[in-house]
């Protein structure tokens, strides 16, 4: 009880609460600015988004969060130069990208947008190839050779 009645303690707590409110408001604005650039971030909790945004230098550390950002994306293939060249589904099916995604010197929200675009382009390419080869192979063989 003696500690609670110390002079000036209430003012320090009030000031600390004001500072905490300022920090929280700034954090909300920062996260909102990142979400505005890459809309899939709206579906993440603040803790997950902060974990992703903190990995700007080590892009490979984003791997555990990919499934939260992209449905059924289990993993991606990083080359030694940190470019991304393929993706894996939850069923371990690999889809090679039609072009590499280079995350170097880019914010996470920007290279993830490029990753999303490359995912669409690569899936479109794989689907077109599977449709084109459908009549050339037996149905069972065709089904086994192409991604589901």
DSSP file (Angstrom, degrees, kcal/mol; ACC not computed):
  #  RESIDUE AA STRUCTURE BP1 BP2  ACC     N-H-->O    O-->H-N    N-H-->O    O-->H-N    TCO  KAPPA ALPHA  PHI   PSI    X-CA   Y-CA   Z-CA
    1    1 A X     >        0   0    0      0, 0.0     4,-1.1     0, 0.0     3,-0.1   0.000 360.0 360.0 360.0 -34.5    0.0    0.0    0.0
    2    2 A X  T  4  +     0   0    0      1,-0.2     3,-0.5     2,-0.2     4,-0.2   0.893 360.0  53.5 -62.7 -37.5    2.8    2.4    0.7
    3    3 A X  T >4 S+     0   0    0      1,-0.2     3,-1.1     2,-0.2    -1,-0.2   0.864 105.6  53.9 -65.5 -35.4    4.1    2.0   -2.8
    4    4 A X  T 34 S+     0   0    0      1,-0.2    -1,-0.2    -3,-0.1    -2,-0.2   0.745 105.8  52.9 -71.5 -22.8    0.7    2.9   -4.3
    5    5 A X  T 3< S+     0   0    0     -4,-1.1    -1,-0.2    -3,-0.5    -2,-0.2   0.322  77.8 130.4 -97.6  10.0    0.5    6.2   -2.3
    6    6 A X    X   -     0   0    0     -3,-1.1     3,-1.4    -4,-0.2     4,-0.4  -0.360  68.0-101.7 -63.9 142.4    3.9    7.5   -3.5
    7    7 A X  T 3  S+     0   0    0      1,-0.2    -1,-0.1     2,-0.1    -2,-0.1  -0.427 101.9  13.8 -68.5 134.6    3.7   11.0   -4.7
    8    8 A X  T 3> S+     0   0    0     -2,-0.1     4,-1.7    -3,-0.1    -1,-0.2   0.335  90.6 112.9  86.1  -6.0    3.7   11.5   -8.5
    9    9 A X  H <> S+     0   0    0     -3,-1.4     4,-2.2     1,-0.2     5,-0.2   0.904  74.4  52.2 -66.8 -41.8    3.0    7.8   -9.2
   10   10 A X  H  > S+     0   0    0     -4,-0.4     4,-2.5     1,-0.2    -1,-0.2   0.914 108.9  50.6 -60.4 -43.7   -0.4    8.5  -10.7
   11   11 A X  H  > S+     0   0    0      1,-0.2     4,-2.4     2,-0.2    -1,-0.2   0.875 108.9  51.9 -63.4 -37.5    1.0   11.1  -13.1
   12   12 A X  H  X S+     0   0    0     -4,-1.7     4,-2.5     2,-0.2    -1,-0.2   0.904 110.7  47.8 -65.8 -40.6    3.7    8.6  -14.3
   13   13 A X  H  X S+     0   0    0     -4,-2.2     4,-2.4     2,-0.2    -2,-0.2   0.906 111.4  50.1 -66.7 -40.9    1.0    6.0  -15.0
   14   14 A X  H  X S+     0   0    0     -4,-2.5     4,-2.0     2,-0.2    -2,-0.2   0.922 112.9  46.8 -62.2 -44.1   -1.2    8.4  -16.8
   15   15 A X  H  X S+     0   0    0     -4,-2.4     4,-2.4     2,-0.2    -2,-0.2   0.897 111.0  51.9 -64.7 -41.3    1.8    9.5  -18.9
   16   16 A X  H  X S+     0   0    0     -4,-2.5     4,-2.4     1,-0.2    -2,-0.2   0.897 109.3  50.4 -63.1 -40.3    2.8    5.9  -19.6
   17   17 A X  H  X S+     0   0    0     -4,-2.4     4,-2.3     2,-0.2    -1,-0.2   0.892 109.6  50.9 -64.5 -39.5   -0.7    5.1  -20.8
   18   18 A X  H  X S+     0   0    0     -4,-2.0     4,-2.0     2,-0.2    -2,-0.2   0.925 111.7  47.2 -62.6 -44.9   -0.7    8.1  -23.1
   19   19 A X  H  X S+     0   0    0     -4,-2.4     4,-2.3     1,-0.2    -2,-0.2   0.895 110.6  52.4 -64.1 -39.9    2.7    7.0  -24.6
   20   20 A X  H  X S+     0   0    0     -4,-2.4     4,-2.7     1,-0.2    -1,-0.2   0.904 108.0  51.5 -63.1 -41.5    1.3    3.4  -24.9
   21   21 A X  H  X S+     0   0    0     -4,-2.3     4,-2.3     2,-0.2    -1,-0.2   0.896 109.5  50.4 -61.9 -40.5   -1.7    4.8  -26.8
   22   22 A X  H  X S+     0   0    0     -4,-2.0     4,-2.3     2,-0.2    -2,-0.2   0.916 111.7  47.4 -63.3 -43.3    0.6    6.7  -29.2
   23   23 A X  H  X S+     0   0    0     -4,-2.3     4,-2.5     2,-0.2    -2,-0.2   0.925 112.8  48.5 -64.9 -45.0    2.7    3.6  -29.9
   24   24 A X  H  X S+     0   0    0     -4,-2.7     4,-2.4     2,-0.2    -2,-0.2   0.891 111.4  49.8 -64.1 -39.4   -0.3    1.4  -30.5
   25   25 A X  H  X S+     0   0    0     -4,-2.3     4,-2.3     2,-0.2    -1,-0.2   0.919 111.6  48.9 -64.3 -43.6   -1.9    4.0  -32.8
   26   26 A X  H  X S+     0   0    0     -4,-2.3     4,-2.3     2,-0.2    -2,-0.2   0.899 111.2  49.9 -62.9 -40.5    1.4    4.3  -34.8
   27   27 A X  H  X S+     0   0    0     -4,-2.5     4,-2.7     2,-0.2     5,-0.2   0.919 110.0  50.4 -64.6 -44.0    1.6    0.5  -35.0
   28   28 A X  H  X S+     0   0    0     -4,-2.4     4,-2.3     1,-0.2    -2,-0.2   0.910 111.7  48.2 -60.0 -42.5   -1.9    0.2  -36.3
   29   29 A X  H  X S+     0   0    0     -4,-2.3     4,-2.0     2,-0.2    -1,-0.2   0.898 111.7  49.9 -65.6 -40.2   -1.2    2.9  -38.9
   30   30 A X  H  X S+     0   0    0     -4,-2.3     4,-1.7     2,-0.2    -2,-0.2   0.942 112.9  45.6 -62.9 -48.5    2.0    1.1  -40.0
   31   31 A X  H  X S+     0   0    0     -4,-2.7     4,-2.4     1,-0.2    -2,-0.2   0.881 111.1  53.7 -64.2 -37.6    0.2   -2.3  -40.3
   32   32 A X  H  X S+     0   0    0     -4,-2.3     4,-2.0    -5,-0.2    -1,-0.2   0.881 105.8  53.2 -63.9 -37.9   -2.6   -0.6  -42.2
   33   33 A X  H  X S+     0   0    0     -4,-2.0     4,-0.9     2,-0.2    -1,-0.2   0.877 110.9  46.5 -65.6 -36.5   -0.2    0.9  -44.7
   34   34 A X  H  X S+     0   0    0     -4,-1.7     4,-1.9     1,-0.2     3,-0.4   0.886 111.7  51.1 -71.4 -39.0    1.3   -2.6  -45.4
   35   35 A X  H  < S+     0   0    0     -4,-2.4     7,-0.3     1,-0.2     6,-0.2   0.841 103.7  59.0 -66.2 -33.0   -2.1   -4.1  -45.7
   36   36 A X  H  < S+     0   0    0     -4,-2.0     3,-0.2     1,-0.2    -1,-0.2   0.820 108.6  45.3 -65.8 -30.0   -3.1   -1.4  -48.2
   37   37 A X  H  < S+     0   0    0     -4,-0.9     2,-0.5    -3,-0.4    -2,-0.2   0.884 126.6  26.8 -79.2 -40.8   -0.2   -2.5  -50.5
   38   38 A X  S >< S-     0   0    0     -4,-1.9     3,-2.1     1,-0.1    -1,-0.3  -0.892  71.3-162.8-129.2  99.9   -0.9   -6.3  -50.2
   39   39 A X  G >  S+     0   0    0     -2,-0.5     3,-2.0     1,-0.3     4,-0.3   0.714  81.8  72.2 -61.4 -25.5   -4.5   -7.0  -49.5
   40   40 A X  G >  S+     0   0    0      1,-0.3     3,-1.4     2,-0.2    -1,-0.3   0.745  83.8  72.0 -63.3 -20.3   -3.9  -10.6  -48.3
   41   41 A X  G X  S+     0   0    0     -3,-2.1     3,-1.5     1,-0.3    -1,-0.3   0.707  80.0  74.3 -66.5 -18.6   -2.4   -9.2  -45.2
   42   42 A X  G <  S+     0   0    0     -3,-2.0    -1,-0.3     1,-0.3    -2,-0.2   0.755  90.9  57.3 -64.2 -22.3   -5.9   -8.1  -44.1
   43   43 A X  G <  S+     0   0    0     -3,-1.4     2,-0.3    -4,-0.3    -1,-0.3   0.394  93.7  87.3 -90.1   3.0   -6.6  -11.8  -43.3
   44   44 A X  S <  S-     0   0    0     -3,-1.5     2,-0.1    -4,-0.1    25,-0.0  -0.766  80.3-115.4-104.2 148.0   -3.7  -12.1  -40.8
   45   45 A X     >  -     0   0    0     -2,-0.3     4,-2.5     1,-0.1     5,-0.2  -0.410  35.1-108.9 -69.9 156.5   -3.6  -11.3  -37.1
   46   46 A X  H  > S+     0   0    0      1,-0.2     4,-2.6     2,-0.2     5,-0.2   0.876 118.7  54.7 -57.1 -39.3   -1.3   -8.4  -36.2
   47   47 A X  H  > S+     0   0    0      2,-0.2     4,-2.1     1,-0.2    -1,-0.2   0.920 110.1  45.5 -62.3 -44.1    1.2  -10.8  -34.5
   48   48 A X  H  > S+     0   0    0      2,-0.2     4,-2.1     1,-0.2    -2,-0.2   0.913 112.8  50.5 -65.5 -41.8    1.5  -12.9  -37.7
   49   49 A X  H  X S+     0   0    0     -4,-2.5     4,-2.8     1,-0.2    -2,-0.2   0.907 110.0  50.0 -64.1 -41.0    1.9   -9.8  -39.9
   50   50 A X  H  X S+     0   0    0     -4,-2.6     4,-1.6    -5,-0.2    -1,-0.2   0.893 108.6  53.0 -63.6 -38.8    4.6   -8.4  -37.6
   51   51 A X  H  < S+     0   0    0     -4,-2.1    -1,-0.2    -5,-0.2    -2,-0.2   0.897 112.9  44.4 -63.0 -39.2    6.4  -11.7  -37.8
   52   52 A X  H >< S+     0   0    0     -4,-2.1     3,-1.7     1,-0.2    -2,-0.2   0.935 112.8  49.9 -69.9 -46.4    6.3  -11.6  -41.6
   53   53 A X  H >< S+     0   0    0     -4,-2.8     3,-0.6     1,-0.3    -1,-0.2   0.753 101.8  63.3 -66.9 -23.1    7.3   -7.9  -41.8
   54   54 A X  T 3< S+     0   0    0     -4,-1.6     3,-0.3     1,-0.2    -1,-0.3   0.545  90.7  70.7 -77.5  -4.6   10.3   -8.4  -39.5
   55   55 A X  T <   +     0   0    0     -3,-1.7    -1,-0.2     1,-0.2     6,-0.2  -0.103  54.7 123.8-103.5  35.5   11.8  -10.8  -42.0
   56   56 A X  S <  S+     0   0    0     -3,-0.6     3,-0.3     1,-0.2    50,-0.2   0.832  80.8  39.5 -66.3 -30.7   12.8   -8.2  -44.7
   57   57 A X  S    S+     0   0    0     -3,-0.3     2,-0.8     1,-0.2    -1,-0.2   0.860 119.3  44.3 -86.0 -37.9   16.5   -9.3  -44.7
   58   58 A X    >   +     0   0    0     -4,-0.2     3,-1.7     1,-0.2    -1,-0.2  -0.743  66.3 175.3-109.5  82.2   16.0  -13.0  -44.3
   59   59 A X  G >  S+     0   0    0     -2,-0.8     3,-1.7     1,-0.3     4,-0.2   0.770  72.8  67.1 -62.6 -27.5   13.3  -13.8  -46.8
   60   60 A X  G >  S+     0   0    0      1,-0.3     3,-1.4     2,-0.2    -1,-0.3   0.743  86.9  70.0 -66.3 -21.1   13.5  -17.6  -46.2
   61   61 A X  G <  S+     0   0    0     -3,-1.7     3,-0.4     1,-0.3    -1,-0.3   0.524  82.5  73.1 -74.6  -3.2   12.2  -17.1  -42.7
   62   62 A X  G X>  +     0   0    0     -3,-1.7     3,-2.2     1,-0.2     4,-0.6   0.654  70.0  95.6 -80.4 -16.2    8.8  -16.2  -44.1
   63   63 A X  G X4 S+     0   0    0     -3,-1.4     3,-1.5     1,-0.3     4,-0.5   0.838  76.2  55.9 -45.0 -48.6    8.2  -19.9  -45.0
   64   64 A X  G 34 S+     0   0    0     -3,-0.4    -1,-0.3     1,-0.3     3,-0.2   0.736 109.9  48.0 -62.3 -18.3    6.2  -20.8  -41.9
   65   65 A X  G X> S+     0   0    0     -3,-2.2     4,-1.2     1,-0.2     3,-1.1   0.522  83.8  90.8 -98.6  -6.5    3.7  -18.0  -42.6
   66   66 A X  H <X S+     0   0    0     -3,-1.5     4,-3.2    -4,-0.6     3,-0.4   0.873  82.9  56.7 -60.2 -38.9    3.1  -18.8  -46.3
   67   67 A X  H 34 S+     0   0    0     -4,-0.5     5,-0.3     1,-0.2    -1,-0.3   0.754 105.7  51.9 -65.1 -23.6    0.2  -21.1  -45.5
   68   68 A X  H <4 S+     0   0    0     -3,-1.1    -1,-0.2    -4,-0.1    -2,-0.2   0.765 116.5  39.1 -80.9 -26.4   -1.5  -18.2  -43.6
   69   69 A X  H  < S+     0   0    0     -4,-1.2     2,-0.5    -3,-0.4    -2,-0.2   0.869 123.8  33.9 -89.7 -42.2   -1.1  -15.9  -46.6
   70   70 A X  S >< S-     0   0    0     -4,-3.2     3,-1.7     3,-0.2    -1,-0.3  -0.968  89.1-116.0-121.8 125.1   -1.9  -18.2  -49.5
   71   71 A X  T 3  S-     0   0    0     -2,-0.5     3,-0.1     1,-0.3    -3,-0.1  -0.347  93.9  -2.9 -61.8 131.4   -4.3  -21.1  -49.2
   72   72 A X  T 3  S+     0   0    0     -5,-0.3    18,-1.0     1,-0.2     2,-0.8   0.596  89.7 138.1  62.7  16.3   -2.8  -24.6  -49.5
   73   73 A X  E <   +A   89   0A   0     -3,-1.7    16,-0.2    -7,-0.2    -1,-0.2  -0.831  22.8 172.9 -89.5 113.6    0.7  -23.2  -50.2
   74   74 A X  E     -     0   0A   0     14,-2.7     2,-0.3    -2,-0.8    -7,-0.2   0.869  56.7 -21.3 -88.6 -41.5    3.0  -25.4  -48.2
   75   75 A X  E     -A   88   0A   0     13,-1.4    13,-2.8    -9,-0.1     2,-0.3  -0.972  50.4-138.7-161.2 166.5    6.4  -24.3  -49.3
   76   76 A X  E     -A   87   0A   0     -2,-0.3     2,-0.6    11,-0.3    11,-0.2  -0.929  27.0-113.9-131.5 159.8    8.5  -22.5  -52.0
   77   77 A X  E     -A   86   0A   0      9,-2.3     8,-2.2    -2,-0.3     9,-0.6  -0.856  27.5-163.1 -98.6 118.8   11.8  -23.3  -53.5
   78   78 A X  E     -A   84   0A   0     -2,-0.6     6,-0.2     6,-0.2     2,-0.1  -0.860   8.6-146.1 -98.9 133.4   14.6  -20.7  -52.7
   79   79 A X    >   -     0   0    0      4,-2.8     3,-2.5    -2,-0.5     0, 0.0  -0.463  35.8 -96.6 -86.0 167.2   17.7  -20.8  -54.9
   80   80 A X  T 3  S+     0   0    0      1,-0.3    -1,-0.1    -2,-0.1    -2,-0.0   0.802 127.8  56.2 -56.5 -28.3   21.1  -19.9  -53.4
   81   81 A X  T 3  S-     0   0    0      2,-0.1    -1,-0.3     1,-0.0    23,-0.1   0.306 121.3-110.7 -87.0  11.9   20.7  -16.3  -54.7
   82   82 A X  S <  S+     0   0    0     -3,-2.5    21,-0.5     1,-0.3    -2,-0.1   0.454  72.3 139.6  75.2   4.3   17.3  -16.1  -52.7
   83   83 A X  E     - B   0 102A   0     19,-0.2    -4,-2.8    20,-0.1     2,-0.5  -0.462  52.1-127.3 -73.9 155.0   15.1  -16.1  -55.8
   84   84 A X  E     +AB  78 101A   0     17,-2.9    17,-2.5    -6,-0.2    -6,-0.2  -0.908  34.3 166.1-107.7 126.0   12.0  -18.2  -55.6
   85   85 A X  E     +     0   0A   0     -8,-2.2    12,-2.9    -2,-0.5     2,-0.3   0.503  57.1  13.9-121.6  -7.1   11.5  -20.7  -58.5
   86   86 A X  E     -AB  77  96A   0     -9,-0.6    -9,-2.3    10,-0.3     2,-0.3  -0.986  56.3-141.9-161.5 164.1    8.7  -23.1  -57.5
   87   87 A X  E     -AB  76  95A   0      8,-2.2     8,-2.6    -2,-0.3     2,-0.4  -0.947   9.3-147.2-132.8 156.4    5.9  -23.7  -55.0
   88   88 A X  E     -AB  75  94A   0    -13,-2.8   -14,-2.7    -2,-0.3   -13,-1.4  -0.979  12.1-141.0-125.1 135.8    4.6  -26.8  -53.3
   89   89 A X  E >   -A   73   0A   0      4,-2.1     3,-1.9    -2,-0.4   -16,-0.2  -0.269  37.9 -95.7 -82.3 175.7    1.0  -27.5  -52.3
   90   90 A X  T 3  S+     0   0    0    -18,-1.0   -17,-0.1     1,-0.3    -1,-0.1   0.728 128.6  57.7 -62.9 -21.7   -0.2  -29.1  -49.1
   91   91 A X  T 3  S-     0   0    0    -19,-0.2    -1,-0.3     2,-0.1     3,-0.1   0.289 121.1-110.8 -91.1   9.1   -0.2  -32.4  -51.1
   92   92 A X    <   +     0   0    0     -3,-1.9     2,-0.4     1,-0.3    -2,-0.1   0.670  66.1 151.3  69.5  20.9    3.5  -31.9  -52.0
   93   93 A X        -     0   0    0      2,-0.0    -4,-2.1     1,-0.0     2,-0.4  -0.692  37.0-140.9 -82.0 134.0    2.8  -31.2  -55.6
   94   94 A X  E     -B   88   0A   0     -2,-0.4     2,-0.5    -6,-0.2    -6,-0.2  -0.791  16.9-172.0 -99.3 135.8    5.4  -29.0  -57.2
   95   95 A X  E     -B   87   0A   0     -8,-2.6    -8,-2.2    -2,-0.4     2,-0.2  -0.979  18.2-143.4-123.2 116.5    4.7  -26.2  -59.7
   96   96 A X  E     -B   86   0A   0     -2,-0.5   -10,-0.3   -10,-0.2     2,-0.2  -0.571  22.8-116.6 -77.4 140.6    7.7  -24.6  -61.2
   97   97 A X  E     -     0   0A   0    -12,-2.9     3,-0.1    -2,-0.2    22,-0.1  -0.481   8.2-133.4 -76.8 147.3    7.4  -20.9  -61.9
   98   98 A X  E    S+     0   0A   0     20,-0.3     2,-0.3     1,-0.2    -1,-0.1   0.721  95.7  11.0 -72.0 -20.2    7.5  -19.6  -65.4
   99   99 A X  E    S-     0   0A   0     19,-0.1    -1,-0.2   -15,-0.1     2,-0.1  -0.977  91.3-100.6-151.2 152.0   10.0  -17.0  -64.1
  100  100 A X  E     -     0   0A   0     -2,-0.3     2,-0.5    -3,-0.1   -15,-0.2  -0.418  26.8-133.9 -74.1 148.4   11.8  -16.5  -60.9
  101  101 A X  E     -B   84   0A   0    -17,-2.5   -17,-2.9    -2,-0.1     2,-0.7  -0.915  16.6-155.9-101.6 126.3   10.6  -14.1  -58.2
  102  102 A X  E     +B   83   0A   0     -2,-0.5   -19,-0.2   -19,-0.2   -20,-0.1  -0.878  16.3 177.5-107.9 105.7   13.4  -12.0  -56.8
  103  103 A X    >   +     0   0    0     -2,-0.7     3,-1.4   -21,-0.5     8,-0.2   0.510  37.9 126.9 -84.7  -2.7   12.7  -10.7  -53.3
  104  104 A X  T 3  S+     0   0    0      1,-0.3     3,-0.1   -23,-0.1    -2,-0.1  -0.271  80.2   1.1 -61.8 137.1   16.0   -8.9  -52.9
  105  105 A X  T 3  S+     0   0    0      1,-0.2     2,-0.3   -49,-0.2    -1,-0.3   0.758 108.9 110.4  60.2  29.4   15.9   -5.3  -51.9
  106  106 A X  S <  S-     0   0    0     -3,-1.4    -1,-0.2   -50,-0.2     2,-0.1  -0.959  73.2-106.6-130.3 149.7   12.1   -5.2  -51.8
  107  107 A X    >>  -     0   0    0     -2,-0.3     4,-2.2     1,-0.1     3,-1.0  -0.407  34.3-114.1 -67.9 152.0    9.6   -4.9  -49.0
  108  108 A X  H 3> S+     0   0    0      1,-0.3     4,-2.3     2,-0.2     5,-0.3   0.885 116.4  57.0 -55.7 -41.4    7.8   -8.1  -48.1
  109  109 A X  H 3> S+     0   0    0      1,-0.2     4,-0.7     2,-0.2    -1,-0.3   0.790 109.9  45.6 -64.2 -26.6    4.5   -6.7  -49.2
  110  110 A X  H <> S+     0   0    0     -3,-1.0     4,-1.8     2,-0.2    -2,-0.2   0.916 114.2  43.6 -83.0 -46.9    5.9   -6.0  -52.7
  111  111 A X  H  X S+     0   0    0     -4,-2.2     4,-2.3     1,-0.2    -2,-0.2   0.815 110.6  56.4 -73.1 -25.6    7.6   -9.3  -53.4
  112  112 A X  H  X S+     0   0    0     -4,-2.3     4,-2.4    -5,-0.3    -1,-0.2   0.858 105.6  52.4 -69.4 -32.7    4.7  -11.3  -52.0
  113  113 A X  H  X S+     0   0    0     -4,-0.7     4,-2.2    -5,-0.3    -2,-0.2   0.907 110.4  47.4 -63.8 -41.6    2.5   -9.5  -54.6
  114  114 A X  H  X S+     0   0    0     -4,-1.8     4,-2.4     2,-0.2    -2,-0.2   0.884 110.2  53.2 -65.3 -38.4    5.0  -10.6  -57.2
  115  115 A X  H  X S+     0   0    0     -4,-2.3     4,-2.2     2,-0.2    -2,-0.2   0.916 108.4  50.0 -61.8 -43.8    4.9  -14.1  -55.8
  116  116 A X  H  X S+     0   0    0     -4,-2.4     4,-2.1     2,-0.2    -2,-0.2   0.927 110.9  48.8 -61.2 -45.3    1.1  -14.1  -56.1
  117  117 A X  H  X S+     0   0    0     -4,-2.2     4,-2.4     1,-0.2    -1,-0.2   0.902 111.9  49.2 -61.1 -41.0    1.2  -12.9  -59.7
  118  118 A X  H  X S+     0   0    0     -4,-2.4     4,-2.6     2,-0.2   -20,-0.3   0.848 107.0  55.8 -69.4 -32.8    3.8  -15.6  -60.5
  119  119 A X  H  X S+     0   0    0     -4,-2.2     4,-2.4     2,-0.2     5,-0.2   0.941 110.0  45.6 -62.0 -46.6    1.6  -18.2  -58.8
  120  120 A X  H  X S+     0   0    0     -4,-2.1     4,-2.3     1,-0.2    -2,-0.2   0.936 114.7  47.4 -61.0 -47.7   -1.3  -17.3  -61.1
  121  121 A X  H  X S+     0   0    0     -4,-2.4     4,-2.1     1,-0.2    -1,-0.2   0.892 113.9  47.4 -63.1 -40.5    0.8  -17.2  -64.2
  122  122 A X  H  X S+     0   0    0     -4,-2.6     4,-2.5     2,-0.2    -1,-0.2   0.890 112.0  48.4 -71.3 -39.6    2.5  -20.6  -63.4
  123  123 A X  H  X S+     0   0    0     -4,-2.4     4,-2.7    -5,-0.2     5,-0.2   0.903 111.1  51.6 -66.6 -40.0   -0.8  -22.3  -62.6
  124  124 A X  H  X S+     0   0    0     -4,-2.3     4,-2.4    -5,-0.2    -2,-0.2   0.918 110.9  48.8 -59.8 -43.6   -2.3  -21.0  -65.9
  125  125 A X  H  X S+     0   0    0     -4,-2.1     4,-2.2     2,-0.2    -2,-0.2   0.922 112.7  46.8 -62.7 -45.8    0.7  -22.3  -67.8
  126  126 A X  H  X S+     0   0    0     -4,-2.5     4,-2.3     2,-0.2    -2,-0.2   0.896 112.8  49.6 -65.5 -41.0    0.5  -25.8  -66.1
  127  127 A X  H  X S+     0   0    0     -4,-2.7     4,-2.3     2,-0.2     5,-0.2   0.916 110.4  49.8 -65.2 -42.7   -3.3  -26.0  -66.8
  128  128 A X  H  X S+     0   0    0     -4,-2.4     4,-2.5    -5,-0.2    -2,-0.2   0.922 111.3  49.6 -61.8 -42.6   -2.9  -25.0  -70.4
  129  129 A X  H  X S+     0   0    0     -4,-2.2     4,-1.8     1,-0.2    -1,-0.2   0.905 110.4  50.2 -62.8 -41.2   -0.2  -27.6  -70.9
  130  130 A X  H  X S+     0   0    0     -4,-2.3     4,-0.5     1,-0.2    -1,-0.2   0.888 111.7  47.5 -67.6 -37.4   -2.3  -30.3  -69.2
  131  131 A X  H >< S+     0   0    0     -4,-2.3     3,-0.8     1,-0.2     4,-0.5   0.910 111.0  52.3 -66.7 -42.1   -5.3  -29.4  -71.5
  132  132 A X  H 3< S+     0   0    0     -4,-2.5     3,-0.3     1,-0.2    -2,-0.2   0.836 114.1  42.2 -63.8 -33.1   -3.1  -29.5  -74.6
  133  133 A X  H >X S+     0   0    0     -4,-1.8     3,-0.9     1,-0.2     4,-0.8   0.452  87.3  95.0 -94.7  -0.6   -1.7  -32.9  -73.7
  134  134 A X  G X< S+     0   0    0     -3,-0.8     3,-0.7    -4,-0.5    -1,-0.2   0.907  88.0  43.7 -58.5 -44.4   -5.0  -34.5  -72.7
  135  135 A X  G 34 S+     0   0    0     -4,-0.5    -1,-0.3    -3,-0.3    -2,-0.1   0.604 108.4  60.4 -79.0  -9.8   -5.8  -36.0  -76.1
  136  136 A X  G <4 S+     0   0    0     -3,-0.9     2,-0.3    -4,-0.1    -1,-0.2   0.624 105.2  45.6 -92.1 -14.6   -2.2  -37.3  -76.6
  137  137 A X  S << S-     0   0    0     -4,-0.8     2,-0.1    -3,-0.7     0, 0.0  -0.840  92.4 -92.7-126.6 160.9   -2.0  -39.6  -73.5
  138  138 A X     >  -     0   0    0     -2,-0.3     4,-3.0     1,-0.1     5,-0.2  -0.423  42.5-114.4 -67.3 151.4   -4.2  -42.2  -71.9
  139  139 A X  H  > S+     0   0    0      1,-0.2     4,-2.5     2,-0.2     5,-0.2   0.896 113.8  47.9 -59.7 -44.0   -6.5  -40.7  -69.3
  140  140 A X  H  > S+     0   0    0      2,-0.2     4,-1.7     1,-0.2    -1,-0.2   0.931 115.0  45.5 -63.6 -44.8   -4.9  -42.6  -66.4
  141  141 A X  H  > S+     0   0    0      1,-0.2     4,-1.7     2,-0.2    -2,-0.2   0.911 112.8  51.4 -63.4 -42.5   -1.4  -41.7  -67.5
  142  142 A X  H  X S+     0   0    0     -4,-3.0     4,-1.1     1,-0.2    -2,-0.2   0.912 108.6  51.1 -60.7 -44.4   -2.5  -38.1  -68.0
  143  143 A X  H  < S+     0   0    0     -4,-2.5    -1,-0.2     1,-0.2    -2,-0.2   0.846 111.7  47.7 -64.5 -34.7   -4.0  -37.8  -64.5
  144  144 A X  H  < S+     0   0    0     -4,-1.7    -1,-0.2     1,-0.2    -2,-0.2   0.796 111.1  50.4 -77.0 -28.1   -0.8  -39.1  -62.9
  145  145 A X  H  < S+     0   0    0     -4,-1.7     2,-0.3    -5,-0.1    -1,-0.2   0.642 102.8  65.6 -86.4 -14.6    1.5  -36.8  -64.8
  146  146 A X  S  < S-     0   0    0     -4,-1.1   -19,-0.0    -3,-0.2     2,-0.0  -0.822  88.6-100.9-114.9 149.4   -0.2  -33.5  -64.1
  147  147 A X              0   0    0     -2,-0.3    -2,-0.1     1,-0.1    -1,-0.1  -0.319 360.0 360.0 -64.5 144.1   -0.8  -31.6  -60.9
  148  148 A X              0   0    0     -4,-0.1    -1,-0.1    -2,-0.0    -4,-0.0   0.440 360.0 360.0 -84.9 360.0   -4.2  -31.9  -59.4
